[in-house]
Amino acid sequence: MPDVKKLLNAFPSSKSQTMIRDIELLEVEASEIIEIVKYIKDILDYSILLDITAIDNLHLSHPSSTRFELRYIFRQSRFKEVLTLKVALKDLNINSISSLYSVADWLEREVFDQYGITFDNHPLLKRILNHNEFVGHPMRKDYEITKGQLCTKTQDMLDEMTPLLKERELDAERDNLMLLNLGPSHPASHGTIRTLVALDGEKIVAGASEIGYLHRGFEKSCENHPYNQIIPYTDRLNYCSALMNNIAFSKTVEDMMDITLPDRGIFIRVILTELSRVIDHLVCLAAGLLDMGGQTNYWYLFNPRNDAYDFLSKLTGARLTNSYMRIGGMTHDLYDGWESDLEDVLKKIDKGVAETLQMVEHNRIFQDRLQGVSPISAEEALNYGFTGPNLRASGVAYDLRFAKPYYYYDNFEYDIVIGSVGDTYDRLMVRFEEILQSMKIIKQAVKIIPKGEIRVSDYRISMPPKDKVYNSIEGMMNQFKLVYEGVQVPKGEFYGAFEAANGELGFHITSDGSGTPYKVKVRAPSFVHMASYPKIIENYQVGDAILTLGSLNIIAGEMDR
């Protein structure tokens, strides 16, 4: 990789290592992290900081000089290349890079919360997913998964609000400001999210968000289950498009194993991915319009969404949390007559979207409420790690299906939809158009889906047919080992990315060669998008803040994990 060579020349103390699939990783000195990250951003033009995470080497068999290591994952401005930095920590301190990437603020807080690593010069290093009374760091290998801790006190969040007001030369008492909680139980908070705002009349002059109310320890649970048993947990990330999480996780593990699915399996995944994207956007738009008082629009979008759920229920046996995918394929093939059912669903969605657009597209109230509200420029959006429709609304044509095509996406005809100013209006209108583009892909896929197998035929990965299990010792042993030991994934680490409904959904997986992952880190788009929310609602009214949150489409299950 040319950029790794440039970094090795610029920083001779760095070393190159090879991950799974011959992907290069650069090991750098902790003392040089600021200079190296600045070089990566300014010279090599890696505009997106995708994630920061840590690895606890306590139980790994390979020798490591230190117990804790950090991983910094960046994406290049042309969106094709990903660069991973490894930092071995001799002690539990390293300089913060939050002055270089805005999103690093929350990413570093998460690493501090989960692993106890301190980021020097961080503006306010405090817990983010676990509550303030929590003792210890749950992602460390010596922290027991069964050790739950109760929260008995509510935070007043003044440790965040007071510095924000001081920065703006404001004082709550002197300037007669009101402090108001938006959420976590208010219906307009779209999930268990709390934002403390300081109000000057109706205008928000400062805000700070508190998340973690729905934190379930997804990543800790992954370390204690075989790969296939993790799939039901992925359903509970973005539960508005659960199948996409199934597919993204399965694809990452399959890429680690260098597995290619049969063509029919790939086409089924494309169809279900795009249908899930449509469902997710329908929920976002229906809820956003309802926040504006548009109940008629809500039903025009929610009714066809229910029809889509009926189709998924008939196919997978579940409406919401489907668990249909498996490593190496899926549980079963499409049912007889699925084409006509899907065609009927798409017609209803098309009709609902058309009727809604007819009511709102040129509606003066709709435009006045949304246009110019909470805009975020392309540069700011990239700095906050935006991806997906929220980034495209800011005018950046980034879509993984185009930038790094997978599952034959380069053979389908469809357009990347972009906005111009990145305001609440653009974020909603981009999703309207993306629904039409996804349906376009589905229709093309339905026409050319081939016959054949839906799973790989390697019985070390996929369950053998029952007749083989019952009639041959090999089949019986294959099933036994798959059930009790799981799919054996090669030793190493890998970052897999997928264009999900809310943006780049990433899984950074570390394998010790067994059937259970050593570590899983989810790059959740809702988490990084929420980091920007307190900033972009400043100088707007409370009603605007509600619509802005809806337009970002924050899904608490994905954000809090």
N, C-alpha and C positions, 0 to 999 in steps of 0.2 A: 504493500500500500504506500503510494508516494508520500502522503502526509506524515506517515510514521517515520519515513526516512528523513524528511525535513526536520521533524522534532528531534530525532537522534543527532542530527548535525548541529542543531541549535542548542541542545541540552545534552552534552556528552555523558552525563552521569545516568541518563535514562537507559532502559534496556527494553528490547522487543521480545515478546513472548507470543506463542501460538495457542489460540483457543480451539474449540471444536470447529470442524469444517475449515481449518487453516485460516481462521480469522485472526488478525494480529491484535495484540493488546500491548499497550505501552506502560511499563513500570517506571514511575517517576519518584523523585525524592519529595517528601512532605515539605521540606523547607523551601522548595521551588514552586509550590503549587500556584501561587498568585502569578508569577512570571509566565509559567507554562500555560495556564488557562487564558491569560491575556494574549499570548501568542496564538493560541488556538482560535480565539474569537476574532482578533484584529487582523492577523496575518493569514491564517488558514481559512478564515471566513466560516467557522462553525457557529451559526447564528442561534441554534436551539440547544439549550442544556436540557436533555431529556430526563435525566434522573441522577440522583446520588444515592448510593446504598453502601452497606458494609457487609463483610463476611467474617464470621467468627470461626476461626480454624481449629477450635478446641478439639473437635472429634474427627478431623480429616486425617487420613493415614499418611498423606505425603508431607514431607518435612517443610515447615514454614518458619521463616526467621521471626515472625511476630504472630500474635494471636489474632489481632484485628487488622483487616485491610479495607480500604475504601475503593469503590468503583465510581468513576465519573463517566457518564455516557453523553456524548454530544452528537448532533446531527448537522451535517454541512448545509450551507445555504442552497445548494442545488438539490438537496434532499436525498441524494442517492447514497452518500457515504455516512457511516456511523463510526465514531472513534471512541474507544474505551480506554480510560486511564486507570491504572492500578497504583494504589499508594499503600505501602506497608507502614503501619503506625508503630513506632518504637514506644511511644506513650500515647495517651488518649487525647492528644491535642493536635489541632491543625488550623491553619488560617481559614477564615470564612471567605468564600468567593461571592458573597451576596452583593458586593459593590460592583461586580462585573455582570452578573445575571440576576435580575429581580426575583426569578423563581427559586433561586438558591436559598432564599430566606426560609421558605417552608420546607424545602427538601432537606436542608441541614437540621432544622428543628425535628424532623421525623427521625433522622439518624441519631440525633442526641437522645430523643425519647426512647427509641427502640434498642439502641446499643450503648448509650452512655458516652459517646464520643463528643468532645467539646470543640466547638468551632470558635476560635479566638476572633475578636472584633465583630462578632455577629451582633446586629442591632438589638435583639431581644431573644436570647436563647432560652426557650421554655418548652415544656411538653406540648404536643399538638394532637396526637391520637389518643393517648392515655390521659386520665384525669390528674389533677394537681396533687392529689393525696397518694398517688401511685408510688410504690417503693420498688426500686430495681428497674431492670431493663429487659423486657420480655423476649426480645429476639436473641438474646445471648443463649448459648447452648446449655448453660447450667441453670437456666430459669425453667422451672417445671411448667408444662402446659396447663396443668390442672390448678395452678395457683391463681385463683381469682382474687381481686381486691375491690372492695366496695368504695363508692364515692359518697360522702355524707355532706359535703359543703359545696355550695355554688360559688364560682369565681365572680368577683365584681368586674374583672377585666380592666381595672383602673391602671394596672401596670402597663397596659398597652395604650389606653386612651390618653392618659396624662402626658406622656412624651409626644404623642401626635398633636395634641392641642398646643403644647409648648413650642413645637416646631413651627406652628402656624401663628405664634404669638397670641394665643387665645387662652382664656381662663373661664372655666364653666360658670363659676359664681359671678365674677366681675362682668362677663359678657352675657349673662343671663341665658346660658345655653341649657337645653334640656337633653339629658341622656336617656335614650329609649332603646329597649331591646326589640329587635325584629326577630322573632323566633325564640327558642327552637320549636315551640308548639303552635305557632301561628300557621294557618293553612296556606298562606301565601309564601311561606318559607320553602315550599316544595320539598319537604323532608326535614329531618331533624338537624337544622342549621341555625345557629344563633349569630346575629350581627348586632353589635352595640354601636349605635350611631349618636353623634353629638349634633343637635339640631339648633339652628338659628332660625326660629320660626318653623317653616316647612323645609328649609334648605339643609342638606346634610353637609356639615363642614369637616367631619372626620368620621372614620369608621374602623372597626376591628372585628374580625370574625373568629368564632370559636366552633371547631368541628370535633369529630370523634365520638359523637353520641351513638353512632351505629357501628363503632369499631368492634369487630368480632374476632380479631386475631386470625384473619384468613391466611396470612403468610406463615404463621406459627403452625397452624393446622396442616398446611401443605407438607411440612417437614415430618409429619407423623402418619402420612397416608401414601399408598402406592399411587402412581400417576393417574390411572383411570378413576380411582376413587376421589380424586381432586375435582373432576369435572362437575359433579353436583355443586361443589362450593363456588365454581366459576359462575354458575347460574345466578348467584346472589350478588355478583358485582353490579353490573348494570342490568338490573332485572327488567328494564324496558326493552332490552334486546338481548336476552339471555343466550340465545344460540350463537351470537357473535363471540361471546366470551368462551363458550365451548370450543368453537372452531379456532379462535386465536391461540388458546392454550394447547390444544391438540396439535396444531400446525407447528408451534414452537418446538414441542417434543419431537415431532416427526422430522423437523429440520435438523435437530441435534443428532438424530439417528440416520440422517440422509435417506429418508423414506419418501418415495413418490406414490401418491394414491392412484388407483385406477381412474380413468377419465370420468366414468359415471359418478364416482364418489366426489370428484372435484366439482363437477357440474351441480350436483345436489348441494354441495357447500356454497357455491356461488348463488344459487337461487335462494337458499335460506338466509345467507348473509344479507342479500339485498332486500329481501322481504322484512328481515329484522330491522334494517336501516329505515325502511319505510314506516314500520310500526313505531320505532323510537321517535322519528320526526313528527309523526301524527300526535303522539302524546305531548311532545314539547309544544307544538303549535296550538293544540286544543287547550292545554293548560294556560299558555300565554294569552290566548284570546279570552279565556274565561276570566283571567285576572283583570282584563279591561272591561269586563261586563258583557262579553259576547257569548252568551250561552247558546244561541242558535248555532254559531260557528263551531262551538264545542261538540255538539251532537253530530254535525255534518262530518267531523273528523273522527270522533270516538266510535261511532257506529261501524264504519268500515274497519276500524282497528279491531273491534270485537269479532268481525267476520274473519279477519286474518288469524286471530287467536283460535277460532273454531277450526280453521284449516290445520294449524299447528297441533291442536289437541287431537285431531283425527290422525295426524301423521305420527306424533311422538308420544301421545298419551297424556300430555300435560299442556295447559294453556300458557303458563308463565315461565316456570322453571323446567326446561325440557329435558336436559341431560341426554340428548340424543346422540352426541358424538362420542367416539372412542379413539384412543390412539391407534392410528392406522385405518380409520374409516368411520363407520357409524353403526348403530345397533341393527338396523334393518333397512330394507329398500323402501322406495315410495310405494304407496298403495295403488291398487287399480282404480282408475278414474280421477287421479290427482290432478291431471291437466285441466279438466273442465272445472273442478272445484277452484283451482288457483286462478283460472281465467275469470271466473265469476267474482272472486275476491278483488282482483285487479280492476275490474270494471267498476265495482262499488267504490274503491279507493279513488279512482280517476274521477268519478262523478262527485264524490265528497270534496275533493281538493278543488275541482273546477267551481263548484257552487260556493265554496268558502272564498276563493280568490275573487269571484264575481262580487261578493259582498264587501271585501276589505281592500282589494288592490288599489282602487281609486277613491277609497273612503277618506274624506278629509279628517275625520276624528282619528281614524287609525294612523294616518300619516303624521298628524300633529302630536299624537301621544308617543310616537316611536322615533321619528326622524330627528337626528341630532342628539339623541339621548345616550349617554354613556358610551361615546365612541372610543375606540382604541386603535391607534395607528398601527400600520404593519410592523414598524420597528419595535413599538412597545409590545405588541402581541407576540412577536418572536422572542423578545427578552423575557416575557413571562412564560415561555414554553408552550404557547398556544399551538394546537394542531386541529385538524378536522374543520367542520363548518364554521367554527368561531374564528379560526385563522383565515379561512377563505373569505369570510365576510369582510375582513380588513384588506382584501385585495391581493392576498398571497396565494398563488395557484399551486398549493402543495396538497397532493393526494398520493398516498403510498401506492394506490392501484395504478397510477401513472408513473410515479417516480421510480418505484421498484416493483414492476408487475409480477404478480403471482397468480396462480389458478386461472391462467389464460386471459387475464383482464386486458392484456394488450391486443387481444383479438376481438374484443367487443367494441361497438360504437356507442360512445356516450361522451358527454362534455363535463369538464370541471367548471363548477358554478362559483363565481367570485362576486363579492360586493365591492364597494368603493371607499366607504369611510369607516366601516366596522362599528356602526352604531347598532342599537337594538333592532331597528327596522331591517338593516342588512342581515343581521343574524337570523331573523325569522324568515325573510324572503329567500335567503340562500337555501334554507331547509325546504321551503315549498318547492323550489325548482329541483332540489336533489331527490325528492320523492319521485318526480317524473323521470329523472335520469335513471334511478334504480329500477323503476318499472320497465324502462326501456331495456336494461340489461337482462332482467328476468325473462322478458318476452323472447329475446334473442337466445338465451340459454335453453328455454323450453323447446324451441324449434330444433336445436341441434344436439340435445342431450343424447349421448350414445347408450346403447345397451351394454351389459357386462357386469363385472363385479363391482361392489361398493366398498370392499375392504382389501387391504393387502393380503396376499395368500400365505405369508410367513406366519406360521402358528406360534412362533415365539412372541409375536406382537398381537395378532388377532385370534379370537377364540375359534377353535376348530368346529366344524359342523357336528351336531349331536350324534349323527350316525358314526362318525369317526371316534368320538369320545366313548360311545357305548361298545364299539366293535373292534377297537385297536388299542394296544397298550400305549403306542406313541400319542394317539389322540387324547387318551385319558391323562397321560403325564403332562402333555402341553397345557391342558385346561387346569390341572392341579397347580402347576408352577405359575401360570398366569394369575390365578386367583390368589394364591398364597404369597407369591414373591413379586408379582407385578412385572411390567415391561422393564427390561434391563437397559438403562440408558448409558451410553459411554461416559467415562469420567471426563470432567471438564466443565466449562461454563459457556453460556450462549445467551445472546439477547435476540429475541424474536419480536418483530413489530407487525402490527395488523391495522388496517384502516377500519376502525370501528365507527359506530354512529356518532360518537362525541369527539373522535380524533384518534391519535395514535395510541392504541392499546398495546403495551409492551410487557413481555415476561422475561425477566433476567433469571435464568435457572442455573444453579450450580449442582452438578451431579457427582456423587462419589462412586458411581459405577453400579449402584444397587437399584432396586425397583422403587425406591422412595427418594424424592429429591432431597439433597442436603440443604438447599435453600431455594426459595422462590421469592422474587420481588416483582410486584405488579407496578407498572408505569401507568397509573390511572389518569386519563385525561381530565376527569372532573376535579381531581386534587389540584392540579396545576392551574386550571381555569379559575377555581375558587380563590386561589392566592391573589388574583388580580382584583377580585370583586370589591373589597373595601376602598381600593384606590379609584376605580372607575365610576363609583356612585357619588364621589365627592362633588359638591356644588350642584347636585340635582335633588329633586324632592323625593319624599318617602314613596309616593306612588310610582315614581320613575325607578326607584331602587327595586321595587317588587317586579316590575316588568323586565328590568335588566337581569335579575337572577333567573327569571324564567327563560330569557333568551339565551343565557349561557348553558341552560339545560344541565344543571348540576344534579347528579344522581348520588344520593348520600351513600348508598351501598357500595358504589364504585369508589367514591372519595374516601370513605372511612375504612373500608375493607375489614 
